[in-house]
Amino acid sequence: MTSTHEVTNQVPPLLGHDTSADPALREGIEREGAGWALPEIEAVGRLAGSAEARDWGRLAERVPPRLHTHDRYGRRVDEVEYVPAYHQLMETAVSHGIHAAPWADDRPGAHVARAAKFYSWNVDAGHGCPISMTYAVVPALRATPELAARFEPLLTNREYDFGLRDPATKRGLIAGMSMTEKQGGSDVRANTTTATPLDGGGDEAGAYRIVGHKWFTSAPMSDMFLTLAQAPGGLSCFLLPRVLPGGDANPIRFQRLKDKLGNKSNASSEIEYENAVGWLVGEEGKGVKTIVEMVNMTRLDCVIGSAAGMRAALEQAVHHTQHRAAFGKQLVDQPLMRNVLADLALESEAATTAMMRLAGANDRAIHGDAGEAALRRLALAATKYYVCKRGPSLAVEALECLGGNGYTEDFDLARIYRELPLLSIWEGSGNVAALDALRAIGREPESLDAFFAEAELAVGTDQRYDDALTSLKKEFTDFDDIELRARRLVEQIAVVFQAGLLIRFAPTAVADAFCASRLVRDWGSAFGTLPAGLDLAPIIERAAPRF
């Protein structure tokens, strides 16, 4: 008998690599002052590349959360059930302080280290949502010191304690957000949820009765949520616990879970506040101002998540082409495939380098550096817009490197591809991010000054960059139709920001190819259209997974 089913020329699974060993990430960790955290970052990266952690991510997405509005006796419970793999992912992230732990650490670089761990722990994007929200809630909560003193130690603790109980009785807390409504979306000032002050003392001091409907409440099994509601003094921010002091359930009713394109392991729900109790955070009528710092944190995490997803997709593509032969040689040695891989690598490295610079700016802004805060204000909005737009395009091209295998659910790229569009939507879609960059320029002119001061640090090395920066400055001499031009302008800001960083910090081959393609536009409309004459070998080498 003859065998008709021999398996040859198939690629081994990408396992056992260190996701934190990305050269652009490692260089950024040292440059931005978090070198002291490398042992823990490496531990996260090693675990993320393991077969065990990859199975957690696969199972958490394949078996999505399930809503139980009532128990078997008909009692209202409003609970979401997760598979054990989800809790393993959450426990790992919390134990490594990827949630809110940096807020309890005053060391310079603590928030950079957290960004690097968040980037490296790229196993499942869904559970990253409550991890990110918990990180972002803390600075908003500090607008009311009494609430911060009460809950921040539990939010920052490195213990994951799942279950509905009085927050004061738990070892650690996870926080969510419940901001948007069906009639307004990103226009939160259109919210109709109401907040009526309660008159009691004790736990009712500063408490309000909350009534209304929320269209997107992410991670509904969190211990507490920040929400926006219309108080007598205007739109205000509130903290709502799932369980009230003493153990009674807060009347927060789950209507349904969203059936989403991706992000399957994370429950996103529609909820009703039926006279729920919430505590005022900040001042009445200052809800948007109160959550501004929170927005900075979630916006940065969108950039980190996009950069991490791009790197994961790139590693899969390079790994596949290193092990797959076609037309007489390995795919990675085929000239056209090398063009594709190098082009993807440029996009990924630019995103990671910008992300690490912004993580450093964020860390220093938190520690009181006004100049870094001004740079973060504009550069973060622009980078969030651009990097999150580039992520899905990169993923689909990386998927194509695997051919038909890449389009199946048996391989990681289908899941990566579904996850990346969310990051352009979350925290405000592309138009919101682009217009917010314009608002930064209009309301805080120092943010534009800080951006140009940063950009000037790369002048004098590459004429293509110098010309691009001059062209960008000219854009600000004409403000006619600036909203109509917002996307084009913000893209220029983001690309100049990336190019300047690569010129200063990346290998010459990377910076040269980026400037030739992204600045001079000697580049097609698809990846794999880099011009001839570039040194592609070191670019591809930096993109390869490290074992």
C-alpha positions as CSV (number, residue, x, y, z in Angstrom):
1,M,0.0,0.0,0.0
2,T,1.1,3.5,-0.6
3,S,0.7,6.5,1.7
4,T,-1.4,9.3,0.3
5,H,-1.2,11.6,3.3
6,E,2.3,12.5,4.1
7,V,2.6,15.9,5.8
8,T,5.6,17.9,4.5
9,N,6.6,21.5,4.1
10,Q,4.3,22.6,6.9
11,V,5.4,25.1,9.5
12,P,5.8,24.2,13.2
13,P,3.7,26.3,15.6
14,L,5.3,29.5,16.9
15,L,5.8,28.5,20.5
16,G,8.5,29.0,23.1
17,H,9.6,32.4,22.0
18,D,10.0,35.5,24.2
19,T,7.5,38.2,23.1
20,S,9.4,40.8,25.0
21,A,12.6,40.2,23.0
22,D,11.5,42.6,20.2
23,P,14.6,44.8,19.7
24,A,12.5,48.0,19.3
25,L,10.7,47.2,22.6
26,R,13.9,46.4,24.5
27,E,15.7,49.5,23.3
28,G,12.7,51.6,24.3
29,I,12.6,50.0,27.7
30,E,16.2,51.1,28.4
31,R,15.8,54.5,26.8
32,E,12.6,55.4,28.7
33,G,14.0,54.5,32.1
34,A,12.5,51.0,32.9
35,G,15.6,48.9,32.5
36,W,15.3,47.9,36.1
37,A,12.1,46.0,35.3
38,L,13.6,43.8,32.6
39,P,13.6,40.5,34.6
40,E,9.8,40.7,35.2
41,I,9.1,41.9,31.6
42,E,11.1,38.9,30.3
43,A,9.2,36.6,32.6
44,V,5.9,37.9,31.1
45,G,7.3,37.6,27.6
46,R,8.4,34.0,28.2
47,L,5.1,33.0,29.6
48,A,3.2,34.7,26.7
49,G,5.1,32.6,24.2
50,S,4.4,29.3,26.0
51,A,2.0,26.7,24.8
52,E,0.1,26.9,28.1
53,A,-0.6,30.7,27.8
54,R,-1.5,30.3,24.1
55,D,-4.1,27.7,25.0
56,W,-5.6,30.1,27.6
57,G,-6.0,32.7,25.0
58,R,-7.4,30.3,22.5
59,L,-9.9,28.8,24.9
60,A,-11.0,32.1,26.3
61,E,-12.0,33.3,22.8
62,R,-13.4,30.0,21.6
63,V,-15.8,29.7,24.6
64,P,-17.0,33.3,25.1
65,P,-18.7,34.5,28.3
66,R,-22.3,33.6,29.0
67,L,-24.9,35.9,30.5
68,H,-27.2,34.7,33.3
69,T,-29.8,37.2,34.2
70,H,-31.7,34.9,36.6
71,D,-30.8,31.8,38.6
72,R,-32.7,28.5,38.3
73,Y,-35.2,29.7,40.9
74,G,-36.1,32.9,39.0
75,R,-34.1,35.3,41.2
76,R,-32.4,38.1,39.4
77,V,-28.6,37.6,39.5
78,D,-27.1,39.5,36.6
79,E,-23.9,37.4,36.3
80,V,-21.5,36.6,33.5
81,E,-19.9,33.2,33.5
82,Y,-16.4,32.8,32.0
83,V,-14.3,29.7,31.3
84,P,-11.4,29.0,33.7
85,A,-8.9,30.1,31.0
86,Y,-10.2,33.7,31.2
87,H,-9.5,33.8,34.9
88,Q,-6.0,32.4,34.4
89,L,-5.3,35.2,32.0
90,M,-6.6,37.8,34.4
91,E,-4.8,36.3,37.4
92,T,-1.5,36.4,35.4
93,A,-2.0,40.0,34.3
94,V,-2.9,41.2,37.8
95,S,-0.1,39.3,39.5
96,H,2.4,41.0,37.2
97,G,0.9,44.4,37.9
98,I,-0.3,45.0,34.4
99,H,-3.5,46.4,35.7
100,A,-3.1,49.3,38.2
101,A,0.0,48.4,40.2
102,P,2.2,51.2,38.8
103,W,0.0,53.8,40.6
104,A,1.4,52.4,43.9
105,D,5.0,52.6,42.7
106,D,6.7,56.0,42.6
107,R,9.9,54.8,40.8
108,P,10.6,56.6,37.5
109,G,9.8,54.2,34.7
110,A,7.1,52.2,36.6
111,H,4.5,53.1,33.9
112,V,6.9,52.4,31.1
113,A,7.5,49.0,32.6
114,R,3.8,48.4,32.8
115,A,3.4,49.4,29.1
116,A,6.1,46.9,28.1
117,K,4.4,44.1,30.1
118,F,1.0,45.0,28.5
119,Y,2.7,44.9,25.1
120,S,4.4,41.6,25.8
121,W,1.4,39.9,27.4
122,N,-0.2,39.7,23.9
123,V,-2.0,36.3,24.4
124,D,-5.7,37.4,24.4
125,A,-6.9,41.0,23.7
126,G,-10.3,40.5,25.4
127,H,-9.1,40.3,29.0
128,G,-6.8,43.2,28.3
129,C,-9.9,45.4,28.3
130,P,-10.7,45.2,32.1
131,I,-6.9,45.3,32.8
132,S,-6.7,48.6,30.8
133,M,-9.8,50.1,32.4
134,T,-8.6,49.3,35.9
135,Y,-5.4,51.1,35.1
136,A,-7.3,54.1,33.7
137,V,-9.8,54.4,36.6
138,V,-7.2,55.3,39.3
139,P,-6.2,58.8,38.1
140,A,-9.9,59.7,37.6
141,L,-10.7,58.5,41.1
142,R,-8.1,60.7,42.6
143,A,-10.4,63.7,41.8
144,T,-12.2,62.6,45.0
145,P,-9.5,61.8,47.6
146,E,-11.9,60.1,49.9
147,L,-12.8,57.5,47.2
148,A,-9.2,57.1,46.2
149,A,-8.1,56.4,49.8
150,R,-10.9,53.9,50.1
151,F,-10.4,51.9,46.9
152,E,-7.0,52.6,45.3
153,P,-5.1,50.2,47.6
154,L,-7.4,47.4,46.4
155,L,-7.3,48.5,42.7
156,T,-3.5,48.5,42.8
157,N,-3.1,45.3,44.7
158,R,-1.6,42.3,42.7
159,E,-4.3,39.9,43.7
160,Y,-7.2,38.8,41.4
161,D,-10.2,38.1,43.5
162,F,-13.2,37.3,41.2
163,G,-16.7,37.2,42.6
164,L,-19.5,39.6,43.6
165,R,-18.9,40.7,47.2
166,D,-18.7,43.9,49.1
167,P,-15.5,45.6,47.7
168,A,-14.2,46.3,51.2
169,T,-14.1,42.5,51.9
170,K,-12.0,41.6,48.7
171,R,-8.2,41.3,48.3
172,G,-8.2,43.1,45.0
173,L,-10.6,45.0,42.7
174,I,-11.2,45.2,38.9
175,A,-12.9,48.3,37.4
176,G,-14.9,48.9,34.3
177,M,-16.4,51.8,32.4
178,S,-20.0,52.6,31.4
179,M,-19.9,55.8,29.5
180,T,-21.8,55.7,26.2
181,E,-25.5,55.6,25.4
182,K,-27.4,54.6,22.3
183,Q,-28.5,58.1,21.3
184,G,-25.0,59.7,21.6
185,G,-22.1,57.3,21.4
186,S,-18.9,59.4,21.6
187,D,-21.1,62.5,22.2
188,V,-21.4,61.8,25.9
189,R,-22.9,65.2,26.5
190,A,-26.1,63.8,24.9
191,N,-26.4,61.3,27.7
192,T,-29.8,61.1,29.4
193,T,-29.0,58.9,32.4
194,T,-29.9,60.9,35.5
195,A,-28.2,61.2,38.9
196,T,-30.2,62.5,41.9
197,P,-28.5,63.3,45.2
198,L,-29.3,61.2,48.2
199,D,-29.6,63.0,51.6
200,G,-28.3,60.3,54.0
201,G,-25.0,60.2,55.8
202,G,-22.5,57.3,56.2
203,D,-22.2,55.4,52.9
204,E,-24.7,57.7,51.3
205,A,-22.5,60.8,51.8
206,G,-21.8,62.0,48.3
207,A,-24.1,59.3,46.9
208,Y,-26.6,59.7,44.1
209,R,-29.4,57.6,42.7
210,I,-28.6,56.7,39.1
211,V,-31.3,55.9,36.6
212,G,-30.7,55.2,32.9
213,H,-29.5,52.9,30.1
214,K,-25.9,52.4,28.9
215,W,-25.2,51.0,25.4
216,F,-21.7,49.7,26.0
217,T,-20.5,48.6,29.4
218,S,-17.3,46.6,29.1
219,A,-16.4,43.8,31.5
220,P,-19.7,43.9,33.4
221,M,-18.5,41.5,36.1
222,S,-16.0,44.1,37.3
223,D,-16.3,45.2,40.9
224,M,-17.0,48.8,40.1
225,F,-17.6,51.2,37.2
226,L,-17.0,54.8,36.2
227,T,-20.1,56.2,34.5
228,L,-21.4,59.5,33.3
229,A,-24.8,60.9,34.2
230,Q,-26.7,64.2,34.3
231,A,-26.7,65.6,37.8
232,P,-28.5,68.8,38.8
233,G,-25.2,70.6,38.1
234,G,-24.7,69.0,34.7
235,L,-22.9,66.0,33.2
236,S,-20.9,64.4,36.1
237,C,-18.8,61.4,36.8
238,F,-19.8,58.6,39.3
239,L,-18.3,55.5,40.7
240,L,-20.8,52.6,41.0
241,P,-20.0,49.4,42.8
242,R,-21.6,46.1,41.7
243,V,-22.1,45.2,45.4
244,L,-23.0,47.9,47.9
245,P,-21.3,48.2,51.3
246,G,-22.9,45.6,53.5
247,G,-23.3,43.1,50.7
248,D,-26.5,44.0,48.9
249,A,-26.4,44.0,45.1
250,N,-26.5,47.4,43.4
251,P,-29.5,47.3,41.0
252,I,-27.5,47.2,37.8
253,R,-29.4,45.1,35.3
254,F,-27.8,43.3,32.4
255,Q,-29.9,43.4,29.2
256,R,-27.7,41.5,26.8
257,L,-24.1,40.8,25.8
258,K,-22.9,42.3,22.5
259,D,-22.2,39.8,19.7
260,K,-18.9,41.4,18.5
261,L,-16.7,40.9,15.5
262,G,-13.8,40.1,17.8
263,N,-12.8,40.6,21.4
264,K,-14.9,37.5,22.1
265,S,-13.4,36.7,25.5
266,N,-14.5,40.1,26.9
267,A,-18.1,40.6,27.8
268,S,-19.5,43.9,26.6
269,S,-23.1,44.5,27.7
270,E,-26.1,46.8,27.6
271,I,-27.2,47.6,31.1
272,E,-30.0,49.4,33.0
273,Y,-29.4,51.4,36.2
274,E,-32.6,50.9,38.2
275,N,-32.1,53.4,41.0
276,A,-28.5,52.2,41.4
277,V,-26.2,54.0,43.9
278,G,-23.1,55.8,42.8
279,W,-20.7,58.2,44.4
280,L,-19.7,61.5,42.8
281,V,-16.2,61.6,41.4
282,G,-14.9,65.2,41.0
283,E,-17.3,68.1,40.9
284,E,-20.9,68.2,39.6
285,G,-21.0,69.3,36.0
286,K,-17.3,68.5,35.5
287,G,-17.7,64.9,34.3
288,V,-15.7,65.3,31.1
289,K,-12.9,67.1,32.8
290,T,-12.8,64.4,35.5
291,I,-12.3,61.6,33.0
292,V,-9.6,63.4,30.8
293,E,-6.7,61.7,32.5
294,M,-8.5,58.4,32.3
295,V,-8.9,59.0,28.5
296,N,-5.1,59.5,28.3
297,M,-4.5,56.1,29.8
298,T,-7.0,54.2,27.7
299,R,-5.8,56.0,24.6
300,L,-2.2,55.0,25.3
301,D,-3.4,51.4,25.8
302,C,-5.1,51.5,22.4
303,V,-1.7,52.4,20.9
304,I,0.1,49.7,23.0
305,G,-2.5,47.1,22.0
306,S,-2.3,48.0,18.3
307,A,1.5,47.9,18.3
308,A,1.5,44.5,20.1
309,G,-1.0,43.1,17.7
310,M,1.0,44.3,14.7
311,R,4.2,42.7,16.2
312,A,2.4,39.4,16.9
313,A,1.1,39.3,13.3
314,L,4.5,40.2,11.9
315,E,6.2,37.4,14.0
316,Q,3.7,34.9,12.6
317,A,4.4,36.0,9.1
318,V,8.2,35.9,9.4
319,H,8.1,32.6,11.3
320,H,6.0,31.0,8.5
321,T,8.2,32.3,5.7
322,Q,11.3,31.1,7.5
323,H,9.9,27.5,7.5
324,R,7.9,27.3,4.3
325,A,9.5,26.6,0.9
326,A,8.0,27.4,-2.5
327,F,9.4,27.7,-6.0
328,G,12.8,26.2,-5.0
329,K,13.7,28.1,-1.9
330,Q,12.4,29.4,1.5
331,L,9.7,32.0,1.2
332,V,11.8,34.4,3.3
333,D,14.4,34.3,0.6
334,Q,12.1,35.2,-2.2
335,P,12.7,38.8,-3.3
336,L,9.1,39.9,-3.4
337,M,8.3,38.3,0.0
338,R,11.3,40.0,1.5
339,N,9.8,43.3,0.3
340,V,6.5,42.5,2.0
341,L,8.1,41.4,5.2
342,A,10.4,44.4,5.4
343,D,7.5,46.7,4.8
344,L,5.5,45.1,7.5
345,A,8.5,45.3,9.8
346,L,8.9,49.0,9.2
347,E,5.3,49.6,10.2
348,S,5.6,47.5,13.3
349,E,8.8,49.0,14.5
350,A,7.6,52.6,13.9
351,A,4.5,51.8,16.0
352,T,6.5,50.2,18.8
353,T,9.0,53.0,18.9
354,A,6.3,55.7,19.0
355,M,4.5,53.7,21.7
356,M,7.5,53.5,23.9
357,R,8.2,57.2,23.5
358,L,4.7,58.0,24.5
359,A,4.9,55.6,27.5
360,G,7.9,57.5,28.6
361,A,6.1,60.8,28.2
362,N,3.2,59.4,30.1
363,D,5.4,58.3,33.0
364,R,7.1,61.7,33.2
365,A,3.8,63.5,32.9
366,I,2.4,61.5,35.8
367,H,5.5,62.6,37.8
368,G,4.8,66.3,37.0
369,D,6.8,67.1,33.9
370,A,4.7,69.7,32.1
371,G,6.6,69.6,28.9
372,E,6.1,65.8,28.6
373,A,2.4,66.2,29.4
374,A,2.1,68.8,26.6
375,L,3.9,66.4,24.1
376,R,1.6,63.6,25.2
377,R,-1.5,65.7,24.7
378,L,-1.0,66.0,20.9
379,A,1.4,63.2,20.0
380,L,-0.8,60.6,21.7
381,A,-4.0,61.7,20.0
382,A,-2.3,61.7,16.6
383,T,-0.5,58.4,17.2
384,K,-3.7,56.7,18.4
385,Y,-5.5,57.8,15.2
386,Y,-2.7,56.6,12.9
387,V,-1.3,53.5,14.5
388,C,-4.8,52.1,15.2
389,K,-5.7,52.6,11.6
390,R,-2.6,50.8,10.3
391,G,-3.0,47.8,12.5
392,P,-5.8,46.0,10.5
393,S,-4.1,46.6,7.2
394,L,-0.9,45.1,8.5
395,A,-2.7,42.1,9.9
396,V,-4.5,41.3,6.7
397,E,-1.2,41.4,4.8
398,A,0.5,39.2,7.4
399,L,-2.4,36.8,7.1
400,E,-1.8,36.6,3.4
401,C,1.8,35.6,4.0
402,L,0.3,32.3,5.3
403,G,-2.0,31.9,2.4
404,G,-5.1,29.7,3.1
405,N,-3.8,28.6,6.5
406,G,-3.9,32.3,7.6
407,Y,-7.6,32.5,6.8
408,T,-8.5,29.6,9.0
409,E,-9.3,29.7,12.7
410,D,-6.7,27.1,13.5
411,F,-4.0,29.7,13.2
412,D,-3.5,32.9,15.3
413,L,-3.8,35.5,12.5
414,A,-7.5,35.3,12.1
415,R,-8.0,36.2,15.7
416,I,-5.4,39.0,15.5
417,Y,-7.1,40.4,12.5
418,R,-10.5,40.5,14.2
419,E,-9.1,42.2,17.3
420,L,-7.2,45.1,15.7
421,P,-10.2,47.2,14.3
422,L,-11.6,47.5,17.9
423,L,-8.6,49.6,19.0
424,S,-9.4,52.2,16.4
425,I,-13.0,52.4,17.7
426,W,-12.4,52.1,21.5
427,E,-11.9,55.4,23.3
428,G,-13.3,57.3,20.3
429,S,-13.2,56.4,16.6
430,G,-10.8,57.8,14.0
431,N,-12.7,61.1,13.6
432,V,-12.9,61.6,17.3
433,A,-9.1,61.1,17.7
434,A,-8.3,63.3,14.8
435,L,-10.6,66.1,16.0
436,D,-9.2,65.8,19.5
437,A,-5.7,66.4,18.1
438,L,-7.0,69.6,16.5
439,R,-8.6,70.6,19.8
440,A,-5.3,70.1,21.6
441,I,-3.6,72.5,19.2
442,G,-6.4,75.1,19.5
443,R,-6.8,74.9,23.3
444,E,-3.3,74.1,24.4
445,P,-0.8,75.7,21.9
446,E,2.0,74.5,24.1
447,S,1.2,71.0,22.9
448,L,2.2,71.9,19.3
449,D,5.3,73.7,20.5
450,A,6.3,70.6,22.5
451,F,5.7,68.4,19.4
452,F,7.8,70.5,17.2
453,A,10.6,70.7,19.8
454,E,10.6,66.9,19.8
455,A,10.6,66.8,16.1
456,E,13.5,69.2,15.8
457,L,15.7,66.8,17.7
458,A,16.0,64.7,14.5
459,V,16.7,67.5,12.1
460,G,20.0,67.5,10.2
461,T,20.4,63.8,9.6
462,D,18.1,63.1,6.7
463,Q,17.0,65.7,4.2
464,R,13.8,63.8,3.4
465,Y,12.8,64.2,7.1
466,D,13.8,67.9,7.2
467,D,11.6,68.5,4.1
468,A,8.6,66.6,5.6
469,L,8.9,68.6,8.9
470,T,9.0,71.9,6.9
471,S,5.9,70.9,5.0
472,L,4.1,69.9,8.1
473,K,4.8,73.3,9.7
474,K,3.4,75.1,6.6
475,E,0.1,73.3,7.3
476,F,-0.4,75.4,10.3
477,T,-0.2,78.7,8.4
478,D,-3.7,78.0,6.9
479,F,-6.6,77.0,9.1
480,D,-9.3,77.2,6.4
481,D,-11.2,73.9,6.2
482,I,-9.0,72.5,8.9
483,E,-11.7,70.0,10.2
484,L,-12.1,68.8,6.6
485,R,-8.4,68.2,6.5
486,A,-8.1,66.8,10.0
487,R,-7.3,63.2,9.1
488,R,-4.7,64.2,6.5
489,L,-3.0,66.6,8.9
490,V,-3.1,64.2,11.9
491,E,-1.6,61.5,9.7
492,Q,1.3,63.8,8.8
493,I,1.9,64.6,12.5
494,A,2.0,60.9,13.4
495,V,4.3,59.9,10.5
496,V,6.7,62.7,11.2
497,F,6.7,61.7,14.9
498,Q,7.5,58.1,13.9
499,A,10.2,59.1,11.4
500,G,12.0,61.4,13.8
501,L,12.1,58.7,16.5
502,L,13.4,56.1,14.0
503,I,16.1,58.5,12.8
504,R,17.3,59.1,16.3
505,F,17.0,55.6,17.7
506,A,16.6,52.8,15.1
507,P,19.3,51.2,12.9
508,T,20.1,53.2,9.8
509,A,18.5,50.6,7.5
510,V,15.2,51.0,9.3
511,A,15.2,54.8,9.3
512,D,16.3,55.0,5.7
513,A,13.6,52.7,4.4
514,F,10.9,54.4,6.5
515,C,11.9,57.8,5.2
516,A,12.1,56.6,1.6
517,S,8.6,55.0,1.7
518,R,6.6,57.0,4.2
519,L,8.0,60.5,3.7
520,V,9.1,60.6,0.0
521,R,6.1,58.4,-0.9
522,D,8.2,56.2,-3.2
523,W,5.7,53.6,-2.1
524,G,2.6,51.9,-3.5
525,S,-0.8,51.6,-1.9
526,A,-0.2,48.1,-0.5
527,F,2.5,46.6,1.7
528,G,5.4,45.1,-0.2
529,T,6.0,48.1,-2.5
530,L,9.2,49.5,-1.1
531,P,11.6,51.0,-3.6
532,A,14.7,49.2,-4.9
533,G,18.1,49.8,-3.3
534,L,17.2,49.5,0.3
535,D,19.0,47.2,2.8
536,L,16.2,44.8,3.8
537,A,18.1,42.1,5.6
538,P,18.6,43.9,8.9
539,I,15.0,45.0,8.9
540,I,13.7,41.5,8.5
541,E,16.2,40.2,11.1
542,R,14.8,42.5,13.7
543,A,11.3,41.3,12.9
544,A,12.1,37.6,13.6
545,P,10.8,36.0,16.8
546,R,13.4,35.4,19.5
547,F,13.7,32.1,21.3
